């Protein structure tokens, strides 16, 4: 249990920090124009070296960094397909500053890929886990998720509040297949409460948004726009500045953007449901679908409307 909690905390943080901007690349060619490579090259920002992995190792170690290994095989296979899809999308629009690498280890821009040592620090029984998931990776080794024959924009997170949110609402990007879908069983959870002192909140907000807050702290944060599901989208800061709720959620390291806030006794309490950015593949509800007998392909098509699971050979 101790290792499970540790693993979930690490993975939830990594998923929460994946920035939306890396998902959106225009005018991608069809998957037939550039098949998945045998090797994946990762630029190391500190050493300036390039780490080269077989695609199987990329698939294994990126999946280990993206989802709990306590989940159903079909849930993990769905995540693996997304990992394949992510790299298929990246190689079709390479960043020349990476010196020929496909991605980098900069986790503010690219998805996390564990090194073997990092994986061992998270999973004490790594060898057993690899033995379990490698056959799953072999089953979906050349499989990706497509829309109009191109790799989809990959977005996933740990847990919803009862629904996912659309890319349009959360990021302002109108992507037809990243819409809101129901995740009914995720509504059966207790909110997570994050308490922040008035002084700490003042320092964070004033520094980040470059404003001076008034003395009446009860007016510092007011939600001014919500999604149809009740997720804050825009926030007024002390009546002085309108900001995206996504900025505030990231600034304060809240579990998710689906929050309410109260201010009392010099303390702000953020009551939050869900974990992550709330767009796309919801791992917790995927697990429910898998337990109901859904295949990895059926699970992905539930979250990505109008998309197809295809071979990228």
ChimeraX commands (.cxc) that place a marker at each C-alpha (Angstrom):
marker #1 position 0.00,0.00,0.00 radius 0.5
marker #1 position 2.85,2.38,0.85 radius 0.5
marker #1 position 4.41,1.93,-2.58 radius 0.5
marker #1 position 1.01,2.34,-4.29 radius 0.5
marker #1 position 0.42,5.69,-2.61 radius 0.5
marker #1 position 3.93,6.84,-3.48 radius 0.5
marker #1 position 3.47,5.78,-7.09 radius 0.5
marker #1 position 0.13,7.54,-7.47 radius 0.5
marker #1 position 1.50,10.75,-6.02 radius 0.5
marker #1 position 4.42,10.79,-8.45 radius 0.5
marker #1 position 2.30,9.90,-11.47 radius 0.5
marker #1 position -0.47,12.36,-10.59 radius 0.5
marker #1 position 2.02,15.19,-10.36 radius 0.5
marker #1 position 3.59,14.29,-13.68 radius 0.5
marker #1 position 0.24,14.07,-15.45 radius 0.5
marker #1 position -0.93,17.35,-13.94 radius 0.5
marker #1 position 2.12,19.22,-15.19 radius 0.5
marker #1 position 1.94,18.12,-18.83 radius 0.5
marker #1 position 1.32,21.43,-20.64 radius 0.5
marker #1 position -1.48,21.68,-23.15 radius 0.5
marker #1 position 0.62,23.50,-25.71 radius 0.5
marker #1 position 2.57,20.39,-26.70 radius 0.5
marker #1 position -0.65,18.68,-27.82 radius 0.5
marker #1 position -1.60,21.05,-30.60 radius 0.5
marker #1 position 0.27,20.88,-33.89 radius 0.5
marker #1 position -1.44,21.93,-37.10 radius 0.5
marker #1 position -1.37,20.30,-40.55 radius 0.5
marker #1 position 0.03,16.93,-39.53 radius 0.5
marker #1 position 0.48,14.40,-42.37 radius 0.5
marker #1 position -1.32,11.08,-42.32 radius 0.5
marker #1 position 0.29,8.28,-40.34 radius 0.5
marker #1 position 1.31,6.50,-43.56 radius 0.5
marker #1 position 3.72,9.35,-44.36 radius 0.5
marker #1 position 5.95,8.61,-41.37 radius 0.5
marker #1 position 5.66,5.26,-39.55 radius 0.5
marker #1 position 6.78,4.71,-35.98 radius 0.5
marker #1 position 10.57,4.50,-35.70 radius 0.5
marker #1 position 12.53,1.59,-34.24 radius 0.5
marker #1 position 14.49,3.95,-31.96 radius 0.5
marker #1 position 13.37,6.93,-29.90 radius 0.5
marker #1 position 15.90,9.69,-29.21 radius 0.5
marker #1 position 15.56,11.85,-26.10 radius 0.5
marker #1 position 17.60,15.04,-25.76 radius 0.5
marker #1 position 19.10,15.44,-22.26 radius 0.5
marker #1 position 18.82,19.12,-21.36 radius 0.5
marker #1 position 21.55,19.08,-18.72 radius 0.5
marker #1 position 24.27,17.07,-20.45 radius 0.5
marker #1 position 23.21,17.98,-24.03 radius 0.5
marker #1 position 23.59,14.30,-24.89 radius 0.5
marker #1 position 20.96,12.20,-26.66 radius 0.5
marker #1 position 19.56,9.13,-24.91 radius 0.5
marker #1 position 18.49,6.45,-27.38 radius 0.5
marker #1 position 15.87,3.84,-26.51 radius 0.5
marker #1 position 14.37,1.01,-28.48 radius 0.5
marker #1 position 10.73,1.79,-29.11 radius 0.5
marker #1 position 9.80,-1.11,-26.85 radius 0.5
marker #1 position 11.79,0.43,-23.98 radius 0.5
marker #1 position 10.25,3.83,-24.76 radius 0.5
marker #1 position 6.80,2.26,-24.63 radius 0.5
marker #1 position 7.53,0.50,-21.34 radius 0.5
marker #1 position 9.27,3.35,-19.51 radius 0.5
marker #1 position 6.94,6.09,-20.71 radius 0.5
marker #1 position 3.95,3.99,-19.62 radius 0.5
marker #1 position 5.53,3.35,-16.23 radius 0.5
marker #1 position 5.79,7.13,-15.83 radius 0.5
marker #1 position 2.20,7.75,-16.92 radius 0.5
marker #1 position -0.16,5.35,-15.16 radius 0.5
marker #1 position -0.43,3.15,-12.08 radius 0.5
marker #1 position 0.57,-0.45,-12.59 radius 0.5
marker #1 position -2.21,-1.56,-10.25 radius 0.5
marker #1 position -4.76,-1.16,-13.04 radius 0.5
marker #1 position -6.39,-3.61,-15.45 radius 0.5
marker #1 position -4.47,-4.87,-18.49 radius 0.5
marker #1 position -6.87,-3.19,-20.92 radius 0.5
marker #1 position -6.48,0.16,-19.12 radius 0.5
marker #1 position -2.70,-0.10,-19.33 radius 0.5
marker #1 position -2.86,-1.13,-23.01 radius 0.5
marker #1 position -5.02,1.93,-23.72 radius 0.5
marker #1 position -2.36,4.10,-22.09 radius 0.5
marker #1 position 0.33,2.37,-24.17 radius 0.5
marker #1 position -1.57,3.19,-27.35 radius 0.5
marker #1 position -1.59,6.82,-26.26 radius 0.5
marker #1 position 2.16,6.68,-25.65 radius 0.5
marker #1 position 2.66,5.36,-29.18 radius 0.5
marker #1 position 0.34,8.03,-30.51 radius 0.5
marker #1 position 2.23,10.75,-28.69 radius 0.5
marker #1 position 5.57,9.82,-30.23 radius 0.5
marker #1 position 3.96,9.33,-33.67 radius 0.5
marker #1 position 2.68,12.90,-33.45 radius 0.5
marker #1 position 5.97,14.31,-32.21 radius 0.5
marker #1 position 8.11,12.81,-34.98 radius 0.5
marker #1 position 5.87,14.33,-37.64 radius 0.5
marker #1 position 6.69,17.84,-36.47 radius 0.5
marker #1 position 10.21,17.69,-34.96 radius 0.5
marker #1 position 11.82,20.48,-32.97 radius 0.5
marker #1 position 15.08,21.32,-34.71 radius 0.5
marker #1 position 16.58,22.70,-31.51 radius 0.5
marker #1 position 16.79,19.11,-30.18 radius 0.5
marker #1 position 19.66,18.24,-32.51 radius 0.5
marker #1 position 17.94,15.32,-34.18 radius 0.5
marker #1 position 16.20,13.97,-31.06 radius 0.5
marker #1 position 12.49,13.23,-31.11 radius 0.5
marker #1 position 11.68,14.66,-27.67 radius 0.5
marker #1 position 13.59,15.96,-24.65 radius 0.5
marker #1 position 13.63,15.30,-20.92 radius 0.5
marker #1 position 12.20,18.77,-20.26 radius 0.5
marker #1 position 9.02,17.75,-18.44 radius 0.5
marker #1 position 7.47,21.21,-18.84 radius 0.5
marker #1 position 7.27,20.54,-22.58 radius 0.5
marker #1 position 7.43,16.77,-23.15 radius 0.5
marker #1 position 5.93,13.72,-21.51 radius 0.5
marker #1 position 7.99,11.95,-18.90 radius 0.5
marker #1 position 10.00,8.84,-19.80 radius 0.5
marker #1 position 11.50,7.14,-16.77 radius 0.5
marker #1 position 15.13,6.07,-16.74 radius 0.5
marker #1 position 15.63,2.59,-15.31 radius 0.5
marker #1 position 16.84,4.09,-12.01 radius 0.5
marker #1 position 13.83,6.41,-11.78 radius 0.5
marker #1 position 11.52,3.47,-12.41 radius 0.5
marker #1 position 13.25,1.43,-9.69 radius 0.5
marker #1 position 12.80,4.29,-7.24 radius 0.5
marker #1 position 9.05,4.21,-7.85 radius 0.5
marker #1 position 8.51,0.47,-8.33 radius 0.5
marker #1 position 10.36,-1.79,-5.88 radius 0.5
marker #1 position 9.27,-4.85,-7.89 radius 0.5
marker #1 position 10.20,-3.38,-11.28 radius 0.5
marker #1 position 11.39,-6.67,-12.80 radius 0.5
marker #1 position 8.06,-8.33,-12.02 radius 0.5
marker #1 position 6.14,-5.37,-13.43 radius 0.5
marker #1 position 8.16,-5.41,-16.66 radius 0.5
marker #1 position 7.45,-9.13,-17.03 radius 0.5
marker #1 position 3.75,-8.39,-16.67 radius 0.5
marker #1 position 3.45,-5.40,-19.01 radius 0.5
marker #1 position 5.89,-6.31,-21.79 radius 0.5
marker #1 position 3.44,-8.82,-23.31 radius 0.5
marker #1 position 0.80,-6.06,-23.20 radius 0.5
marker #1 position 3.19,-3.73,-25.04 radius 0.5
marker #1 position 3.80,-6.42,-27.66 radius 0.5
marker #1 position 0.06,-6.63,-28.30 radius 0.5
marker #1 position -0.23,-2.89,-29.08 radius 0.5
marker #1 position 3.34,-2.28,-30.27 radius 0.5
marker #1 position 2.32,-0.74,-33.62 radius 0.5
marker #1 position -1.07,0.63,-32.57 radius 0.5
marker #1 position -1.99,4.32,-32.41 radius 0.5
marker #1 position -5.14,6.41,-32.10 radius 0.5
marker #1 position -6.05,8.50,-35.14 radius 0.5
marker #1 position -8.49,11.15,-36.31 radius 0.5
marker #1 position -8.80,11.65,-40.07 radius 0.5
marker #1 position -5.81,9.28,-40.44 radius 0.5
marker #1 position -3.49,11.48,-38.32 radius 0.5
marker #1 position -2.28,10.81,-34.76 radius 0.5
marker #1 position -4.54,12.51,-32.24 radius 0.5
marker #1 position -3.49,15.16,-29.74 radius 0.5
marker #1 position -2.76,13.05,-26.66 radius 0.5
marker #1 position -4.31,14.22,-23.40 radius 0.5
marker #1 position -4.83,12.08,-20.31 radius 0.5
marker #1 position -5.23,12.52,-16.57 radius 0.5
marker #1 position -5.77,10.49,-13.43 radius 0.5
marker #1 position -9.32,11.11,-12.15 radius 0.5
marker #1 position -12.35,13.21,-13.10 radius 0.5
marker #1 position -15.07,14.69,-10.88 radius 0.5
marker #1 position -17.82,12.79,-12.71 radius 0.5
marker #1 position -17.12,14.10,-16.22 radius 0.5
marker #1 position -14.20,15.04,-18.40 radius 0.5
marker #1 position -13.95,18.57,-19.78 radius 0.5
marker #1 position -13.51,19.72,-23.37 radius 0.5
marker #1 position -10.23,21.08,-24.71 radius 0.5
marker #1 position -12.19,24.15,-25.81 radius 0.5
marker #1 position -13.29,24.97,-22.25 radius 0.5
marker #1 position -10.02,24.21,-20.48 radius 0.5
marker #1 position -7.45,25.36,-23.05 radius 0.5
marker #1 position -9.43,27.37,-25.59 radius 0.5
marker #1 position -8.61,24.84,-28.32 radius 0.5
marker #1 position -11.69,23.57,-30.17 radius 0.5
marker #1 position -10.70,19.96,-30.90 radius 0.5
marker #1 position -13.68,17.97,-32.10 radius 0.5
marker #1 position -12.66,14.68,-30.46 radius 0.5
marker #1 position -11.67,16.15,-27.06 radius 0.5
marker #1 position -15.14,16.85,-25.71 radius 0.5
marker #1 position -16.80,16.35,-22.34 radius 0.5
marker #1 position -17.95,12.80,-21.53 radius 0.5
marker #1 position -19.55,11.32,-18.43 radius 0.5
marker #1 position -17.50,9.38,-15.86 radius 0.5
marker #1 position -20.30,8.57,-13.44 radius 0.5
marker #1 position -18.40,6.52,-10.88 radius 0.5
marker #1 position -15.81,9.29,-10.45 radius 0.5
marker #1 position -18.47,11.39,-8.75 radius 0.5
marker #1 position -18.33,8.96,-5.81 radius 0.5
marker #1 position -15.35,10.58,-4.09 radius 0.5
marker #1 position -14.65,12.89,-1.21 radius 0.5
marker #1 position -13.24,16.31,-2.09 radius 0.5
marker #1 position -9.59,17.04,-1.44 radius 0.5
marker #1 position -9.06,20.14,0.69 radius 0.5
marker #1 position -6.03,22.39,0.23 radius 0.5
marker #1 position -5.53,25.13,2.82 radius 0.5
marker #1 position -3.36,28.15,2.02 radius 0.5
marker #1 position -2.73,30.99,4.43 radius 0.5
marker #1 position -3.70,34.49,3.42 radius 0.5
marker #1 position -0.07,35.60,3.54 radius 0.5
marker #1 position 1.20,32.73,1.38 radius 0.5
marker #1 position -1.58,33.24,-1.16 radius 0.5
marker #1 position -0.85,36.96,-1.28 radius 0.5
marker #1 position 2.82,36.34,-2.05 radius 0.5
marker #1 position 2.04,33.85,-4.79 radius 0.5
marker #1 position -0.63,35.92,-6.51 radius 0.5
marker #1 position 1.16,39.25,-6.31 radius 0.5
marker #1 position 4.39,37.79,-7.64 radius 0.5
marker #1 position 2.83,35.78,-10.47 radius 0.5
marker #1 position 0.20,38.24,-11.65 radius 0.5
marker #1 position 2.17,41.43,-10.87 radius 0.5
marker #1 position -0.58,43.16,-8.89 radius 0.5
marker #1 position -1.05,44.53,-5.36 radius 0.5
marker #1 position -3.97,42.97,-3.50 radius 0.5
marker #1 position -6.34,44.96,-1.33 radius 0.5
marker #1 position -6.71,44.47,2.42 radius 0.5
marker #1 position -10.07,42.67,2.07 radius 0.5
marker #1 position -8.84,39.15,1.35 radius 0.5
marker #1 position -12.38,37.77,1.03 radius 0.5
marker #1 position -12.57,39.43,-2.41 radius 0.5
marker #1 position -9.23,38.19,-3.71 radius 0.5
marker #1 position -10.60,35.20,-5.65 radius 0.5
marker #1 position -13.99,35.18,-7.39 radius 0.5
marker #1 position -14.96,32.60,-10.00 radius 0.5
marker #1 position -16.60,34.50,-12.87 radius 0.5
marker #1 position -17.07,31.75,-15.47 radius 0.5
marker #1 position -17.68,28.03,-15.22 radius 0.5
marker #1 position -18.05,25.16,-17.67 radius 0.5
marker #1 position -21.44,23.48,-17.99 radius 0.5
marker #1 position -20.08,20.91,-15.52 radius 0.5
marker #1 position -19.21,23.54,-12.91 radius 0.5
marker #1 position -15.44,23.67,-13.45 radius 0.5
marker #1 position -14.05,27.22,-12.99 radius 0.5
marker #1 position -12.79,28.64,-16.27 radius 0.5
marker #1 position -12.15,32.30,-15.41 radius 0.5
marker #1 position -11.35,34.00,-12.12 radius 0.5
marker #1 position -11.36,37.64,-11.04 radius 0.5
marker #1 position -8.36,38.50,-8.88 radius 0.5
marker #1 position -9.45,41.12,-6.36 radius 0.5
marker #1 position -11.62,42.76,-9.02 radius 0.5
marker #1 position -8.42,43.99,-10.66 radius 0.5
marker #1 position -7.51,41.28,-13.13 radius 0.5
marker #1 position -9.35,38.51,-14.96 radius 0.5
marker #1 position -7.28,35.33,-15.36 radius 0.5
marker #1 position -7.78,31.78,-16.54 radius 0.5
marker #1 position -8.67,29.37,-13.75 radius 0.5
marker #1 position -6.09,26.99,-15.25 radius 0.5
marker #1 position -3.37,29.51,-14.36 radius 0.5
marker #1 position -4.52,29.65,-10.75 radius 0.5
marker #1 position -4.84,25.89,-10.40 radius 0.5
marker #1 position -1.30,25.40,-11.70 radius 0.5
marker #1 position 0.13,28.28,-9.64 radius 0.5
marker #1 position -1.30,26.87,-6.42 radius 0.5
marker #1 position -0.59,23.20,-7.29 radius 0.5
marker #1 position -4.21,22.20,-6.73 radius 0.5
marker #1 position -5.11,18.58,-7.54 radius 0.5
marker #1 position -7.42,19.71,-10.36 radius 0.5
marker #1 position -9.16,22.73,-11.82 radius 0.5
marker #1 position -12.56,21.62,-10.53 radius 0.5
marker #1 position -12.55,23.57,-7.26 radius 0.5
marker #1 position -14.53,25.80,-4.96 radius 0.5
marker #1 position -12.87,28.27,-2.63 radius 0.5
marker #1 position -13.77,29.79,0.74 radius 0.5
marker #1 position -11.89,32.44,2.71 radius 0.5
marker #1 position -12.17,32.49,6.50 radius 0.5
marker #1 position -9.91,33.18,9.49 radius 0.5
marker #1 position -7.01,34.32,7.30 radius 0.5
marker #1 position -7.06,30.99,5.44 radius 0.5
marker #1 position -8.22,30.00,1.96 radius 0.5
marker #1 position -9.65,26.51,1.59 radius 0.5
marker #1 position -9.81,25.02,-1.91 radius 0.5
marker #1 position -12.14,22.03,-2.12 radius 0.5
marker #1 position -11.19,20.00,-5.19 radius 0.5
marker #1 position -12.60,17.00,-7.05 radius 0.5
marker #1 position -10.55,14.99,-9.52 radius 0.5
marker #1 position -6.85,14.92,-10.28 radius 0.5
marker #1 position -5.19,16.39,-13.37 radius 0.5
marker #1 position -6.23,18.71,-16.17 radius 0.5
marker #1 position -9.56,16.89,-16.80 radius 0.5
marker #1 position -9.26,16.63,-20.63 radius 0.5
marker #1 position -9.20,13.42,-22.65 radius 0.5
marker #1 position -8.45,9.94,-21.33 radius 0.5
marker #1 position -9.52,9.58,-17.69 radius 0.5
marker #1 position -7.56,6.70,-16.20 radius 0.5
marker #1 position -9.87,6.02,-13.28 radius 0.5
marker #1 position -12.99,5.74,-15.43 radius 0.5
marker #1 position -11.07,3.79,-18.04 radius 0.5
marker #1 position -10.47,1.26,-15.27 radius 0.5
marker #1 position -14.21,1.06,-14.65 radius 0.5
marker #1 position -14.85,0.47,-18.36 radius 0.5
marker #1 position -12.14,-2.22,-18.41 radius 0.5
marker #1 position -13.74,-3.95,-15.42 radius 0.5
marker #1 position -17.01,-3.94,-17.40 radius 0.5
marker #1 position -15.29,-5.90,-20.16 radius 0.5
marker #1 position -14.43,-3.10,-22.58 radius 0.5
marker #1 position -11.31,-3.53,-24.73 radius 0.5
marker #1 position -8.53,-0.97,-24.85 radius 0.5
marker #1 position -9.78,0.24,-28.24 radius 0.5
marker #1 position -13.35,0.61,-27.02 radius 0.5
marker #1 position -12.10,2.51,-23.96 radius 0.5
marker #1 position -10.12,4.98,-26.03 radius 0.5
marker #1 position -13.00,5.61,-28.43 radius 0.5
marker #1 position -15.23,6.44,-25.46 radius 0.5
marker #1 position -12.99,9.35,-24.51 radius 0.5
marker #1 position -11.86,10.33,-28.03 radius 0.5
marker #1 position -15.05,10.75,-30.04 radius 0.5
marker #1 position -14.88,9.83,-33.71 radius 0.5
marker #1 position -11.34,8.44,-33.48 radius 0.5
marker #1 position -10.02,5.11,-34.75 radius 0.5
marker #1 position -7.45,2.66,-33.41 radius 0.5
marker #1 position -5.08,1.75,-36.25 radius 0.5
marker #1 position -1.78,0.07,-37.00 radius 0.5
marker #1 position 1.12,2.42,-37.75 radius 0.5
marker #1 position 3.32,-0.25,-39.35 radius 0.5
marker link #1:1,2 radius 0.2
marker link #1:2,3 radius 0.2
marker link #1:3,4 radius 0.2
marker link #1:4,5 radius 0.2
marker link #1:5,6 radius 0.2
marker link #1:6,7 radius 0.2
marker link #1:7,8 radius 0.2
marker link #1:8,9 radius 0.2
marker link #1:9,10 radius 0.2
marker link #1:10,11 radius 0.2
marker link #1:11,12 radius 0.2
marker link #1:12,13 radius 0.2
marker link #1:13,14 radius 0.2
marker link #1:14,15 radius 0.2
marker link #1:15,16 radius 0.2
marker link #1:16,17 radius 0.2
marker link #1:17,18 radius 0.2
marker link #1:18,19 radius 0.2
marker link #1:19,20 radius 0.2
marker link #1:20,21 radius 0.2
marker link #1:21,22 radius 0.2
marker link #1:22,23 radius 0.2
marker link #1:23,24 radius 0.2
marker link #1:24,25 radius 0.2
marker link #1:25,26 radius 0.2
marker link #1:26,27 radius 0.2
marker link #1:27,28 radius 0.2
marker link #1:28,29 radius 0.2
marker link #1:29,30 radius 0.2
marker link #1:30,31 radius 0.2
marker link #1:31,32 radius 0.2
marker link #1:32,33 radius 0.2
marker link #1:33,34 radius 0.2
marker link #1:34,35 radius 0.2
marker link #1:35,36 radius 0.2
marker link #1:36,37 radius 0.2
marker link #1:37,38 radius 0.2
marker link #1:38,39 radius 0.2
marker link #1:39,40 radius 0.2
marker link #1:40,41 radius 0.2
marker link #1:41,42 radius 0.2
marker link #1:42,43 radius 0.2
marker link #1:43,44 radius 0.2
marker link #1:44,45 radius 0.2
marker link #1:45,46 radius 0.2
marker link #1:46,47 radius 0.2
marker link #1:47,48 radius 0.2
marker link #1:48,49 radius 0.2
marker link #1:49,50 radius 0.2
marker link #1:50,51 radius 0.2
marker link #1:51,52 radius 0.2
marker link #1:52,53 radius 0.2
marker link #1:53,54 radius 0.2
marker link #1:54,55 radius 0.2
marker link #1:55,56 radius 0.2
marker link #1:56,57 radius 0.2
marker link #1:57,58 radius 0.2
marker link #1:58,59 radius 0.2
marker link #1:59,60 radius 0.2
marker link #1:60,61 radius 0.2
marker link #1:61,62 radius 0.2
marker link #1:62,63 radius 0.2
marker link #1:63,64 radius 0.2
marker link #1:64,65 radius 0.2
marker link #1:65,66 radius 0.2
marker link #1:66,67 radius 0.2
marker link #1:67,68 radius 0.2
marker link #1:68,69 radius 0.2
marker link #1:69,70 radius 0.2
marker link #1:70,71 radius 0.2
marker link #1:71,72 radius 0.2
marker link #1:72,73 radius 0.2
marker link #1:73,74 radius 0.2
marker link #1:74,75 radius 0.2
marker link #1:75,76 radius 0.2
marker link #1:76,77 radius 0.2
marker link #1:77,78 radius 0.2
marker link #1:78,79 radius 0.2
marker link #1:79,80 radius 0.2
marker link #1:80,81 radius 0.2
marker link #1:81,82 radius 0.2
marker link #1:82,83 radius 0.2
marker link #1:83,84 radius 0.2
marker link #1:84,85 radius 0.2
marker link #1:85,86 radius 0.2
marker link #1:86,87 radius 0.2
marker link #1:87,88 radius 0.2
marker link #1:88,89 radius 0.2
marker link #1:89,90 radius 0.2
marker link #1:90,91 radius 0.2
marker link #1:91,92 radius 0.2
marker link #1:92,93 radius 0.2
marker link #1:93,94 radius 0.2
marker link #1:94,95 radius 0.2
marker link #1:95,96 radius 0.2
marker link #1:96,97 radius 0.2
marker link #1:97,98 radius 0.2
marker link #1:98,99 radius 0.2
marker link #1:99,100 radius 0.2
marker link #1:100,101 radius 0.2
marker link #1:101,102 radius 0.2
marker link #1:102,103 radius 0.2
marker link #1:103,104 radius 0.2
marker link #1:104,105 radius 0.2
marker link #1:105,106 radius 0.2
marker link #1:106,107 radius 0.2
marker link #1:107,108 radius 0.2
marker link #1:108,109 radius 0.2
marker link #1:109,110 radius 0.2
marker link #1:110,111 radius 0.2
marker link #1:111,112 radius 0.2
marker link #1:112,113 radius 0.2
marker link #1:113,114 radius 0.2
marker link #1:114,115 radius 0.2
marker link #1:115,116 radius 0.2
marker link #1:116,117 radius 0.2
marker link #1:117,118 radius 0.2
marker link #1:118,119 radius 0.2
marker link #1:119,120 radius 0.2
marker link #1:120,121 radius 0.2
marker link #1:121,122 radius 0.2
marker link #1:122,123 radius 0.2
marker link #1:123,124 radius 0.2
marker link #1:124,125 radius 0.2
marker link #1:125,126 radius 0.2
marker link #1:126,127 radius 0.2
marker link #1:127,128 radius 0.2
marker link #1:128,129 radius 0.2
marker link #1:129,130 radius 0.2
marker link #1:130,131 radius 0.2
marker link #1:131,132 radius 0.2
marker link #1:132,133 radius 0.2
marker link #1:133,134 radius 0.2
marker link #1:134,135 radius 0.2
marker link #1:135,136 radius 0.2
marker link #1:136,137 radius 0.2
marker link #1:137,138 radius 0.2
marker link #1:138,139 radius 0.2
marker link #1:139,140 radius 0.2
marker link #1:140,141 radius 0.2
marker link #1:141,142 radius 0.2
marker link #1:142,143 radius 0.2
marker link #1:143,144 radius 0.2
marker link #1:144,145 radius 0.2
marker link #1:145,146 radius 0.2
marker link #1:146,147 radius 0.2
marker link #1:147,148 radius 0.2
marker link #1:148,149 radius 0.2
marker link #1:149,150 radius 0.2
marker link #1:150,151 radius 0.2
marker link #1:151,152 radius 0.2
marker link #1:152,153 radius 0.2
marker link #1:153,154 radius 0.2
marker link #1:154,155 radius 0.2
marker link #1:155,156 radius 0.2
marker link #1:156,157 radius 0.2
marker link #1:157,158 radius 0.2
marker link #1:158,159 radius 0.2
marker link #1:159,160 radius 0.2
marker link #1:160,161 radius 0.2
marker link #1:161,162 radius 0.2
marker link #1:162,163 radius 0.2
marker link #1:163,164 radius 0.2
marker link #1:164,165 radius 0.2
marker link #1:165,166 radius 0.2
marker link #1:166,167 radius 0.2
marker link #1:167,168 radius 0.2
marker link #1:168,169 radius 0.2
marker link #1:169,170 radius 0.2
marker link #1:170,171 radius 0.2
marker link #1:171,172 radius 0.2
marker link #1:172,173 radius 0.2
marker link #1:173,174 radius 0.2
marker link #1:174,175 radius 0.2
marker link #1:175,176 radius 0.2
marker link #1:176,177 radius 0.2
marker link #1:177,178 radius 0.2
marker link #1:178,179 radius 0.2
marker link #1:179,180 radius 0.2
marker link #1:180,181 radius 0.2
marker link #1:181,182 radius 0.2
marker link #1:182,183 radius 0.2
marker link #1:183,184 radius 0.2
marker link #1:184,185 radius 0.2
marker link #1:185,186 radius 0.2
marker link #1:186,187 radius 0.2
marker link #1:187,188 radius 0.2
marker link #1:188,189 radius 0.2
marker link #1:189,190 radius 0.2
marker link #1:190,191 radius 0.2
marker link #1:191,192 radius 0.2
marker link #1:192,193 radius 0.2
marker link #1:193,194 radius 0.2
marker link #1:194,195 radius 0.2
marker link #1:195,196 radius 0.2
marker link #1:196,197 radius 0.2
marker link #1:197,198 radius 0.2
marker link #1:198,199 radius 0.2
marker link #1:199,200 radius 0.2
marker link #1:200,201 radius 0.2
marker link #1:201,202 radius 0.2
marker link #1:202,203 radius 0.2
marker link #1:203,204 radius 0.2
marker link #1:204,205 radius 0.2
marker link #1:205,206 radius 0.2
marker link #1:206,207 radius 0.2
marker link #1:207,208 radius 0.2
marker link #1:208,209 radius 0.2
marker link #1:209,210 radius 0.2
marker link #1:210,211 radius 0.2
marker link #1:211,212 radius 0.2
marker link #1:212,213 radius 0.2
marker link #1:213,214 radius 0.2
marker link #1:214,215 radius 0.2
marker link #1:215,216 radius 0.2
marker link #1:216,217 radius 0.2
marker link #1:217,218 radius 0.2
marker link #1:218,219 radius 0.2
marker link #1:219,220 radius 0.2
marker link #1:220,221 radius 0.2
marker link #1:221,222 radius 0.2
marker link #1:222,223 radius 0.2
marker link #1:223,224 radius 0.2
marker link #1:224,225 radius 0.2
marker link #1:225,226 radius 0.2
marker link #1:226,227 radius 0.2
marker link #1:227,228 radius 0.2
marker link #1:228,229 radius 0.2
marker link #1:229,230 radius 0.2
marker link #1:230,231 radius 0.2
marker link #1:231,232 radius 0.2
marker link #1:232,233 radius 0.2
marker link #1:233,234 radius 0.2
marker link #1:234,235 radius 0.2
marker link #1:235,236 radius 0.2
marker link #1:236,237 radius 0.2
marker link #1:237,238 radius 0.2
marker link #1:238,239 radius 0.2
marker link #1:239,240 radius 0.2
marker link #1:240,241 radius 0.2
marker link #1:241,242 radius 0.2
marker link #1:242,243 radius 0.2
marker link #1:243,244 radius 0.2
marker link #1:244,245 radius 0.2
marker link #1:245,246 radius 0.2
marker link #1:246,247 radius 0.2
marker link #1:247,248 radius 0.2
marker link #1:248,249 radius 0.2
marker link #1:249,250 radius 0.2
marker link #1:250,251 radius 0.2
marker link #1:251,252 radius 0.2
marker link #1:252,253 radius 0.2
marker link #1:253,254 radius 0.2
marker link #1:254,255 radius 0.2
marker link #1:255,256 radius 0.2
marker link #1:256,257 radius 0.2
marker link #1:257,258 radius 0.2
marker link #1:258,259 radius 0.2
marker link #1:259,260 radius 0.2
marker link #1:260,261 radius 0.2
marker link #1:261,262 radius 0.2
marker link #1:262,263 radius 0.2
marker link #1:263,264 radius 0.2
marker link #1:264,265 radius 0.2
marker link #1:265,266 radius 0.2
marker link #1:266,267 radius 0.2
marker link #1:267,268 radius 0.2
marker link #1:268,269 radius 0.2
marker link #1:269,270 radius 0.2
marker link #1:270,271 radius 0.2
marker link #1:271,272 radius 0.2
marker link #1:272,273 radius 0.2
marker link #1:273,274 radius 0.2
marker link #1:274,275 radius 0.2
marker link #1:275,276 radius 0.2
marker link #1:276,277 radius 0.2
marker link #1:277,278 radius 0.2
marker link #1:278,279 radius 0.2
marker link #1:279,280 radius 0.2
marker link #1:280,281 radius 0.2
marker link #1:281,282 radius 0.2
marker link #1:282,283 radius 0.2
marker link #1:283,284 radius 0.2
marker link #1:284,285 radius 0.2
marker link #1:285,286 radius 0.2
marker link #1:286,287 radius 0.2
marker link #1:287,288 radius 0.2
marker link #1:288,289 radius 0.2
marker link #1:289,290 radius 0.2
marker link #1:290,291 radius 0.2
marker link #1:291,292 radius 0.2
marker link #1:292,293 radius 0.2
marker link #1:293,294 radius 0.2
marker link #1:294,295 radius 0.2
marker link #1:295,296 radius 0.2
marker link #1:296,297 radius 0.2
marker link #1:297,298 radius 0.2
marker link #1:298,299 radius 0.2
marker link #1:299,300 radius 0.2
marker link #1:300,301 radius 0.2
marker link #1:301,302 radius 0.2
marker link #1:302,303 radius 0.2
marker link #1:303,304 radius 0.2
marker link #1:304,305 radius 0.2
marker link #1:305,306 radius 0.2
marker link #1:306,307 radius 0.2
marker link #1:307,308 radius 0.2
marker link #1:308,309 radius 0.2
marker link #1:309,310 radius 0.2
marker link #1:310,311 radius 0.2
marker link #1:311,312 radius 0.2
marker link #1:312,313 radius 0.2
view
